[in-house]
Amino acid sequence: MKETNEIFRILEQDARTPHKEVASRTGIPLKEVTKVIREAELSGAIVKYRTMVNWEKLGEQQVMALIEVKVVPEREVGFDAIAERVARYPETRSVFLVSGGYDLGIMIAGKDIYEISRFVSEKLATIAGVQGTVTHFFLKRYKQDGEILIDRKRSRRLPFTP
């Protein structure tokens, strides 16, 4: 099984990698690579193939935020019921149970800060069991999902001289 994990590492970096190239890079026969990938898709080990888009380069504004949420766990289901409810909103990108002062960490995206504010006040805060939230807006993305998004240009700042 460990040797087949390399198949998934390759696909995780670039989901469009042809099976033939995966076989070549791993030394696993093409038929076996195809079989392993198909089984992973059917079992849910491969959840989704996706494209990461840098919307700023396409001229579209998108605001992302991390929302810390304090909740009262529900009897017999703990945090799961609230987390599942939050995960069903289209604005949510990710929902995590976290350690520390808050219970859930939620990543959301919106057109502007007002859309995110409406999500927090009209949807999130109205869920029974939600005690409080703290919203952190992302100001600039440098790296996401392992990919560096910034151009490697020289700094435009003037050098500091005393």
C-alpha positions in Angstrom: 0.0 0.0 0.0 2.8 2.4 0.8 4.2 2.1 -2.8 0.8 3.0 -4.2 0.6 6.2 -2.0 3.1 7.7 -4.4 0.4 7.6 -7.0 -1.8 9.8 -4.8 1.1 12.2 -4.1 1.6 12.7 -7.8 -2.2 13.3 -8.4 -2.4 15.6 -5.4 0.2 17.9 -7.0 -1.4 17.7 -10.5 -4.6 15.9 -11.0 -4.2 16.0 -14.7 -1.1 13.8 -14.7 -1.8 11.0 -17.2 -1.9 7.5 -15.8 1.0 6.5 -18.1 3.2 9.2 -16.6 2.2 8.1 -13.1 3.2 4.5 -13.9 6.5 5.7 -15.4 7.3 7.9 -12.3 6.4 5.2 -9.8 7.5 2.1 -11.5 4.1 0.6 -11.0 2.5 -1.1 -14.1 0.0 1.1 -16.0 -2.9 -1.4 -15.4 -2.2 -1.4 -11.7 -2.1 2.4 -11.6 -5.4 2.6 -13.4 -6.9 0.0 -11.0 -5.6 1.7 -7.9 -7.0 5.1 -9.0 -10.4 3.7 -10.0 -10.7 1.9 -6.6 -9.7 5.1 -4.8 -12.4 7.1 -6.7 -15.1 4.5 -5.9 -14.2 4.2 -2.2 -14.0 8.0 -1.7 -10.3 8.1 -1.0 -10.0 10.4 -4.0 -12.7 12.9 -3.1 -12.5 15.3 -6.0 -10.3 16.6 -8.8 -10.1 20.4 -8.8 -8.4 23.4 -10.3 -7.0 26.1 -8.1 -7.6 29.5 -9.7 -5.9 32.8 -8.8 -9.0 35.0 -9.2 -7.0 38.1 -8.7 -5.1 37.4 -11.9 -8.4 37.2 -13.7 -9.6 40.5 -12.3 -12.3 39.1 -10.0 -12.4 40.3 -6.4 -12.8 37.6 -3.8 -12.5 38.1 -0.1 -11.6 35.1 2.2 -12.0 34.9 5.9 -11.3 32.6 8.8 -14.0 32.5 11.4 -13.4 31.1 14.8 -16.6 29.8 16.3 -17.4 29.0 20.0 -20.2 26.5 20.3 -22.1 24.5 22.9 -21.6 20.8 22.0 -24.9 18.9 21.6 -25.6 15.8 23.7 -24.6 12.6 22.0 -23.2 14.3 18.8 -20.8 16.8 20.3 -19.7 19.4 17.7 -20.6 17.3 14.6 -24.2 18.4 14.1 -23.3 22.1 14.1 -20.2 21.5 12.0 -22.2 19.6 9.4 -24.8 22.3 9.3 -22.2 25.0 8.7 -20.5 22.8 6.1 -23.7 22.8 4.0 -23.6 26.5 3.4 -22.2 27.3 -0.1 -20.0 30.1 1.3 -18.0 27.7 3.5 -14.8 26.4 1.9 -13.6 24.4 4.9 -14.8 23.5 8.4 -12.5 22.2 11.1 -12.8 21.2 14.7 -9.9 23.0 16.3 -8.1 23.2 19.7 -7.7 26.4 21.7 -10.2 29.1 22.7 -12.7 28.3 19.9 -14.2 25.1 18.8 -14.6 25.4 15.0 -12.4 27.1 12.4 -14.4 28.0 9.2 -12.9 29.3 6.0 -15.3 31.2 3.8 -15.2 33.2 0.6 -17.4 36.1 -0.6 -17.4 38.9 -3.0 -16.7 41.5 -0.4 -16.5 42.0 3.4 -20.2 42.8 3.5 -21.2 39.5 2.1 -19.0 37.7 4.7 -20.5 39.9 7.4 -24.0 39.0 6.4 -23.1 35.3 6.4 -21.8 35.6 10.0 -24.7 37.7 11.3 -27.6 36.2 9.4 -26.6 32.5 9.1 -23.8 31.5 11.4 -24.8 33.5 14.5 -28.4 32.4 14.3 -27.5 28.7 14.6 -28.6 27.3 18.0 -25.5 26.5 20.0 -23.3 29.1 18.5 -22.0 31.3 21.4 -19.7 33.6 19.6 -17.5 34.3 16.6 -14.3 36.1 15.7 -13.7 36.9 12.0 -10.2 37.3 10.5 -10.1 38.6 6.9 -7.3 37.5 4.7 -5.5 40.6 3.3 -3.2 39.0 0.9 -2.5 35.4 -0.3 1.1 34.3 -0.6 0.7 30.6 -0.7 -2.4 28.3 -0.9 -2.7 24.5 -0.9 1.1 24.2 -1.3 1.3 26.6 -4.2 3.1 30.0 -4.1 0.9 32.6 -5.6 3.1 35.7 -5.5 5.2 36.8 -8.4 8.9 36.7 -7.7 9.6 40.3 -8.6 12.1 42.5 -6.8 10.8 44.4 -3.9 9.6 47.9 -4.8 10.4 49.2 -1.3 13.3 51.5 -0.9 16.2 50.0 1.1 16.4 51.2 4.7 19.5 53.3 5.5 20.1 54.8 8.9 
